[in-house]
């Protein structure tokens, strides 16, 4: 059973079934959604970048453990370079994203970064792989609307100060998706580990430059480590989704992870749904079967 699971996660072969990449994508949605909720909760009680650094360390250790224990083959030099580049893109984008959130309307900033991060790779895939079926296109549009509505705040129409930074962050997130795809058909766990090691360098640099070393409570340590493990698991599942199916399908579906974060905030923290978030949730849920049926 364990060997079968490793073979599924690590096999570089393409699958003829559309269900497998969709399953990997939805697994990434849950992993990233839970990670964002747990990491965000922990970051409210400690330095956000310190939490991010801890999460990167725990995630890197998890991927190294999986790779070594499963005797996964190390990627080619070409794949390794692209995975490292993806990690740098993701790490820099995250730093810019945090800066954007602190300087303007958080909801609109998050929505711009999320939609751009999904839209750029989707357009790239349509150019290089051809247009998907009409039903999938409808799903992509619904997903984009859903992501925007889930991330934006209600009742503030002012132009956010961090809009330019949000655009840069979105481009960086798109770069992560594209570079991980370009890394090829190597071991997903090794590619995720390489990517995480590069983004760890970025995070450590930011923490050292900020010189903010507030003591982390024991609970914050545990939550940060858990968030990091879930986040890198989502990255590994995204790699498998992009290896076994279309890039646009993998990117759009995995970008629906705010759905899980919003639901967790509602049921655990008792945050209320706005009408726009409820509409965004419905659009996101409807988009999944439309994309899966292509």
BELTA-V930855 format. One record per backbone hydrogen bond with DSSP energy under -0.5 kcal/mol. CO is the residue of the C=O (numbers start at 0). NH is the residue of the N-H. Records with the same first field share a line. If there is no record, write none. Layout:
CO: NH ; NH
This chain:
0: 4
1: 5
2: 6
3: 7
4: 8
5: 9
6: 10
16: 20
17: 21
18: 22
19: 23
20: 24
21: 25
22: 26
23: 27
24: 28
25: 29
26: 30
27: 31
28: 32
29: 33
30: 34
31: 35
32: 36
33: 37
34: 38
35: 39
36: 40
37: 41
38: 42
39: 43
41: 44
42: 45
46: 50
47: 51
48: 52
49: 53
50: 54
51: 55
52: 56
53: 57
54: 58
55: 59
56: 60
57: 61
58: 62
59: 63
60: 64
61: 65
62: 66
63: 67
64: 68
65: 69
66: 71
67: 70
72: 186
75: 79
76: 80
77: 81
78: 82
79: 83
80: 84
81: 85
82: 86
83: 87
84: 88
85: 89
86: 90
87: 91
88: 92
89: 93
90: 94
91: 95
92: 96
93: 97
94: 98
95: 99
96: 100
97: 101
98: 102
99: 102 ; 103
103: 105
104: 108
105: 109
106: 110
107: 111
108: 112
109: 113
110: 114
111: 115
112: 116
113: 117
114: 118
115: 119
116: 120
117: 121
118: 122
119: 123
120: 124
121: 125
122: 126
123: 127
124: 128
125: 129
132: 136
133: 137
134: 138
135: 139
136: 140
137: 141
138: 142
139: 143
140: 144
141: 145
142: 146
143: 147
144: 148
145: 149
146: 150
147: 151
157: 159
159: 162
161: 165
162: 166
163: 167
164: 168
165: 169
166: 170
167: 171
168: 172
169: 173
170: 174
171: 175
172: 176
173: 177
174: 178
175: 179
176: 180
177: 181
178: 182
180: 183
186: 190
187: 191
188: 192
189: 193
190: 194
191: 195
192: 196
193: 197
194: 198
195: 199
196: 200
197: 201
198: 202
199: 203
200: 204
201: 205
202: 206
203: 207
204: 208
205: 209
206: 210 ; 211
210: 212
216: 220
217: 221
218: 222
219: 223
220: 224
221: 225
222: 226
223: 227
224: 228
225: 229
226: 230
227: 231
228: 232
229: 233
230: 234
231: 235
232: 236
233: 237
234: 238
235: 239
236: 240
237: 241
238: 242
239: 243
240: 244
243: 14
245: 249
246: 250
247: 251
248: 252
249: 253
250: 254
252: 255
253: 256
254: 257
255: 258
256: 259 ; 260
257: 261
258: 262
259: 263
260: 264
261: 265
262: 266
263: 267 ; 268
264: 268 ; 270
273: 277
274: 278
275: 279
276: 280
277: 281
278: 282
279: 283
280: 284
281: 285
282: 286
283: 287
284: 288
285: 289
286: 290
287: 291
288: 292
290: 293
